[in-house]
């Protein structure tokens, strides 16, 4: 999986799946823009890990919920590495609650970041991708919640379901330009988000997973790397990475 000469942008790359993905892409030769919203220290750590292994990385702060900041993110990638080849839309938040108790702002913040953020990044990356005329890879992070729903996550599931529909539509629009667009749908992965779950809830979830364990960020990063380095004939697909939690 050789990505030498390619530039990748990973949103939300300071932690969890984004962090693992940035490191995996860099190990395969890509120059990586490590995007973060607030935790500069964690983003710097990812950059240092990549550079210590001989890779190329730069950190760029941007809130993907803000369109103008996404424009600046894309321009920063061009300024640092002269091109963009791969976009990983990973940034996301949760504000879980039953719908009867869900605040309007909790609904809106999740939609703004998890769904509109994907639109913002895809829309602003199109100009450099199309101008290069060399194709590209867009990989969006969805979720099994977007495929099957999940109690207490109406906002999150709606956003991720929207990401799935958006992915399929964009794949049809960009196929003629050799730009593949796919989604990866993680199940329960060991990240800061799932760390908030009680041990009892984790045990109940693991009982439903055929592989008998929670996933790791690296499990998802491996699939993202495959899609980023593939021939591009896979497009418009949603690949669950959930240990057979749902089927």
TAZI-V459780 format. One record per pair of residues at least 24 apart in sequence whose C-alpha atoms are under 7 Angstrom apart, sorted by the first residue. I is the first residue (numbers start at 1). GAP is how many residues later the second one is. D is the distance in whole Angstrom. If there is no record, write none. Layout:
I,GAP,D ; I,GAP,D
This chain:
1,27,6 ; 1,228,6 ; 2,26,5 ; 2,27,6 ; 2,227,7 ; 3,25,5 ; 3,26,5 ; 3,27,5 ; 3,226,7 ; 4,25,4 ; 4,26,5 ; 5,25,6 ; 6,24,5 ; 6,25,6 ; 6,79,6 ; 7,24,5 ; 7,25,6 ; 7,74,7 ; 7,76,6 ; 7,77,5 ; 7,78,5 ; 7,79,6 ; 8,24,5 ; 8,25,6 ; 8,76,6 ; 8,77,6 ; 8,78,4 ; 8,79,6 ; 9,24,5 ; 9,25,7 ; 9,77,6 ; 9,78,5 ; 9,79,6 ; 10,24,6 ; 10,25,6 ; 10,77,6 ; 10,78,5 ; 10,79,6 ; 10,80,7 ; 11,24,5 ; 11,25,7 ; 11,77,6 ; 11,78,6 ; 11,79,5 ; 11,80,5 ; 12,24,5 ; 12,78,6 ; 12,79,4 ; 13,30,7 ; 14,25,7 ; 14,28,5 ; 14,29,4 ; 14,32,7 ; 16,175,5 ; 16,176,7 ; 16,201,6 ; 17,200,5 ; 17,203,7 ; 17,204,7 ; 18,72,6 ; 19,27,7 ; 20,197,6 ; 20,198,6 ; 20,201,6 ; 21,200,5 ; 23,27,6 ; 24,197,7 ; 24,201,7 ; 25,200,6 ; 26,24,6 ; 26,29,6 ; 26,30,7 ; 27,28,7 ; 29,26,7 ; 31,24,7 ; 31,25,5 ; 31,26,6 ; 32,24,6 ; 32,25,5 ; 32,26,7 ; 33,24,6 ; 33,25,5 ; 33,26,6 ; 33,27,7 ; 33,44,6 ; 34,24,6 ; 34,25,5 ; 34,26,6 ; 35,24,6 ; 35,25,5 ; 35,26,6 ; 35,27,7 ; 36,24,6 ; 36,25,5 ; 36,26,6 ; 37,24,5 ; 37,25,5 ; 37,26,5 ; 64,49,6 ; 64,53,5 ; 64,56,7 ; 64,57,7 ; 65,47,5 ; 65,48,5 ; 65,51,6 ; 65,52,5 ; 67,53,5 ; 70,50,6 ; 70,51,6 ; 70,54,7 ; 71,53,6 ; 74,50,7 ; 74,51,6 ; 84,44,7 ; 84,45,7 ; 85,44,7 ; 85,51,5 ; 85,52,6 ; 86,50,6 ; 86,51,5 ; 86,52,6 ; 86,142,7 ; 87,50,6 ; 87,51,5 ; 87,52,6 ; 88,50,6 ; 88,51,5 ; 88,52,6 ; 89,29,6 ; 89,50,6 ; 89,51,5 ; 89,52,6 ; 90,50,6 ; 90,51,5 ; 94,62,6 ; 96,56,6 ; 96,57,5 ; 97,55,5 ; 97,56,6 ; 98,54,4 ; 99,53,7 ; 99,55,7 ; 107,48,5 ; 110,45,6 ; 110,46,6 ; 111,44,7 ; 111,48,5 ; 114,45,6 ; 114,46,7 ; 115,44,5 ; 115,45,7 ; 115,47,7 ; 115,48,6 ; 135,42,6 ; 135,43,5 ; 135,44,5 ; 136,42,7 ; 136,43,4 ; 136,44,6 ; 137,42,6 ; 137,43,5 ; 137,44,6 ; 137,91,6 ; 138,42,6 ; 138,43,5 ; 138,44,6 ; 139,42,6 ; 139,43,5 ; 139,44,5 ; 140,42,6 ; 140,43,5 ; 140,44,6 ; 141,42,6 ; 141,43,5 ; 141,44,6 ; 142,41,6 ; 142,42,6 ; 142,43,5 ; 143,42,4 ; 143,43,5 ; 143,44,6 ; 144,41,5 ; 144,42,6 ; 144,43,5 ; 144,96,7 ; 167,69,6 ; 168,68,4 ; 168,69,7 ; 171,64,6 ; 171,65,5 ; 180,52,5 ; 180,54,7 ; 180,55,5 ; 181,54,5 ; 181,55,6 ; 182,53,5 ; 182,54,5 ; 182,55,5 ; 182,56,6 ; 183,54,6 ; 183,55,5 ; 183,56,6 ; 184,54,6 ; 184,55,5 ; 184,56,6 ; 185,53,7 ; 185,54,6 ; 185,55,4 ; 185,56,6 ; 186,34,7 ; 186,54,6 ; 186,55,5 ; 186,56,6 ; 187,54,6 ; 187,55,4 ; 187,58,7 ; 188,26,6 ; 188,27,6 ; 188,54,7 ; 189,25,6 ; 189,26,4 ; 189,27,5 ; 189,28,6 ; 190,24,6 ; 190,25,6 ; 190,26,5 ; 190,27,7 ; 208,37,6 ; 209,34,6 ; 209,35,6 ; 209,36,4 ; 210,33,6 ; 210,34,5 ; 210,35,6 ; 211,32,5 ; 215,27,7
